Amino acid sequence: MKLYQTSIKLKPYPRGFHIITERINTLLSDYNITTGILNLFIKHTSASLTINENVDPSVREDMENFFRDIADAKSYYIHTYEGDDDIPAHLKSSLLGQSLTIPITDGRLNLGIWQGIYLGEHRDRASSREIIVTLQGE
């Protein structure tokens, strides 16, 4: 078994959900792993990673609307040091998670036909994001 670890830096994205599958696929092609596991870990408390529908952009819009509805602008929030989107971004990150594990089969991510990797950007004015990529396989 070989083990590799690297990081990728994503450009700043606007608030919402963004498909980053191709960026990960491009990185995967740099390694000679036929069968294995990919782990992605985002090093931020106001962004998240998740897997969902990769074709219809209305899914990403609906997800953003849903998470805005359940987490944004609550009168009882205290943690607003960096603005009104501060604690809502942390809550969304906790709900969705900071890591993904995906099998690699025949040298490719073994995702379902309609699945894509999403960056959930939960800040109104985000900076670039860093993802730690760990690959293990043969």
Buried (B, 14 or more C-beta within 10 A) or exposed (E): EEEBEEEBEBEEBEBBBBBBBEBBEEBBEEBEBEEBBBBBBBEBEBBBBBBBBBEEEEBBEEBBEEBBEEBBEEEEBEEEEBEEBBBBBBBBBEBBEBEBEBEBEEBEBEBEEEBBBBBBBBBBEBEEBBBBBBBBBE
